[in-house]
């Protein structure tokens, strides 16, 4: 399997994460968001439990498939992500993905944001 086929398969198996990294964090994401944290609050912390479950599962897969910072960086390039975790957070791309997976897992443990009263919706 060549690199193109490999990253195509990774993208196919992690559509939610690919959307977060390639669409929300597109090449000009800073025009829409003040910082990366704002994106993560909306797309993880304020998201339904099921979205966090899917993201956690996909990130487990990605971290297993992309075992080095270089492979994660190549994946970011493949999906045209405009996010540079090192510049944004001081963390390598793989370390940042680990934190993202842990955040999704924590959100799953804590339950739905509506149940937690975090979305401003009536409980």
VENSUL-V577720 format. One record per residue. N is the residue number from 0. RES is the residue in one letter. PHI is phi as a letter, one per 20 degrees, with the letter a starting at -180 (none if undefined). PSI is psi in degrees with one decimal (NA if undefined). D_FIRST is the distance of its C-alpha to the first C-alpha in Angstrom with 1 decimal. Layout:
n=[N | N]
res=[RES | RES]
phi=[PHI | PHI]
psi=[PSI | PSI]
d_first=[D_FIRST | D_FIRST]
This chain:
n=[0 | 1 | 2 | 3 | 4 | 5 | 6 | 7 | 8 | 9 | 10 | 11 | 12 | 13 | 14 | 15 | 16 | 17 | 18 | 19 | 20 | 21 | 22 | 23 | 24 | 25 | 26 | 27 | 28 | 29 | 30 | 31 | 32 | 33 | 34 | 35 | 36 | 37 | 38 | 39 | 40 | 41 | 42 | 43 | 44 | 45 | 46 | 47 | 48 | 49 | 50 | 51 | 52 | 53 | 54 | 55 | 56 | 57 | 58 | 59 | 60 | 61 | 62 | 63 | 64 | 65 | 66 | 67 | 68 | 69 | 70 | 71 | 72 | 73 | 74 | 75 | 76 | 77 | 78 | 79 | 80 | 81 | 82 | 83 | 84 | 85 | 86 | 87 | 88 | 89 | 90 | 91 | 92 | 93 | 94 | 95 | 96 | 97 | 98 | 99 | 100 | 101 | 102 | 103 | 104 | 105 | 106 | 107 | 108 | 109 | 110 | 111 | 112 | 113 | 114 | 115 | 116 | 117 | 118 | 119 | 120 | 121 | 122]
res=[X | X | X | X | X | X | X | X | X | X | X | X | X | X | X | X | X | X | X | X | X | X | X | X | X | X | X | X | X | X | X | X | X | X | X | X | X | X | X | X | X | X | X | X | X | X | X | X | X | X | X | X | X | X | X | X | X | X | X | X | X | X | X | X | X | X | X | X | X | X | X | X | X | X | X | X | X | X | X | X | X | X | X | X | X | X | X | X | X | X | X | X | X | X | X | X | X | X | X | X | X | X | X | X | X | X | X | X | X | X | X | X | X | X | X | X | X | X | X | X | X | X | X]
phi=[none | e | g | g | f | f | f | f | f | f | f | f | e | c | f | f | f | f | f | g | f | e | d | f | e | f | f | c | g | f | f | d | c | f | a | f | g | f | f | f | f | f | e | c | f | e | e | f | g | g | f | f | f | f | f | g | f | f | f | g | f | g | f | f | f | d | e | c | g | f | f | f | g | f | f | g | f | g | e | l | f | e | e | d | g | f | f | f | c | n | d | f | f | f | f | f | f | f | f | f | f | f | f | f | f | f | f | f | f | e | n | f | f | f | f | e | m | e | e | n | f | f | e]
psi=[126.5 | 174.2 | -42.1 | -47.3 | -40.1 | -51.2 | -29.2 | -43.0 | -42.2 | -44.8 | -42.0 | -37.1 | -6.9 | 60.2 | -36.7 | -44.6 | -40.2 | -39.5 | -44.4 | -48.9 | -32.3 | -22.8 | -59.1 | -45.3 | 51.6 | -177.6 | -24.9 | 37.1 | -26.9 | -15.0 | -24.7 | -20.5 | 143.1 | -29.7 | 169.8 | -34.8 | -38.5 | -39.0 | -44.3 | -34.3 | -46.4 | -47.5 | -11.8 | -63.4 | -36.8 | 4.9 | 156.7 | 154.6 | -45.5 | -39.8 | -40.4 | -36.6 | -45.0 | -46.4 | -44.4 | -45.2 | -45.2 | -39.5 | -34.5 | -46.4 | -49.1 | -43.8 | -28.5 | -39.0 | -33.9 | 88.0 | -5.2 | 159.1 | -38.0 | -42.8 | -35.3 | -43.7 | -42.0 | -37.9 | -45.3 | -42.9 | -43.5 | -39.0 | 8.8 | 39.6 | 137.9 | 4.5 | 133.1 | 94.3 | -35.3 | -44.4 | -36.8 | -39.2 | -10.6 | 6.5 | 149.5 | 161.6 | -39.8 | -41.8 | -39.5 | -41.7 | -37.1 | -44.5 | -37.4 | -44.6 | -43.4 | -36.0 | -43.4 | -42.0 | -41.1 | -41.3 | -36.3 | -44.8 | -35.2 | -13.4 | -177.3 | 142.1 | -30.4 | -41.7 | -33.5 | -10.9 | 28.7 | -10.2 | -3.4 | -1.7 | 156.4 | 132.7 | NA]
d_first=[0.0 | 3.8 | 6.7 | 8.1 | 5.9 | 6.2 | 9.8 | 10.5 | 10.0 | 12.1 | 14.6 | 14.9 | 15.7 | 18.1 | 20.1 | 23.4 | 22.2 | 20.3 | 23.6 | 25.6 | 23.7 | 23.0 | 26.2 | 28.9 | 27.7 | 27.1 | 27.8 | 31.5 | 31.9 | 34.8 | 36.9 | 36.8 | 36.9 | 39.0 | 36.4 | 33.3 | 35.5 | 37.0 | 33.7 | 32.9 | 36.4 | 36.0 | 32.5 | 32.8 | 36.4 | 38.0 | 35.3 | 35.8 | 34.9 | 32.3 | 30.4 | 30.5 | 29.3 | 26.2 | 25.5 | 26.0 | 23.6 | 20.9 | 21.6 | 21.4 | 17.9 | 17.0 | 18.8 | 17.0 | 13.5 | 14.8 | 16.8 | 18.0 | 20.1 | 17.9 | 14.8 | 17.4 | 18.9 | 15.6 | 15.3 | 19.0 | 18.5 | 15.7 | 18.2 | 21.2 | 23.0 | 26.3 | 26.8 | 27.1 | 27.9 | 29.3 | 31.7 | 32.6 | 33.0 | 32.7 | 29.8 | 26.3 | 23.7 | 22.4 | 26.0 | 26.9 | 24.2 | 25.7 | 29.1 | 28.0 | 26.8 | 30.1 | 32.0 | 30.6 | 31.3 | 34.8 | 35.4 | 34.5 | 37.0 | 39.6 | 39.3 | 39.5 | 40.8 | 43.5 | 44.6 | 44.6 | 46.7 | 44.4 | 43.9 | 47.5 | 47.6 | 50.5 | 50.0]
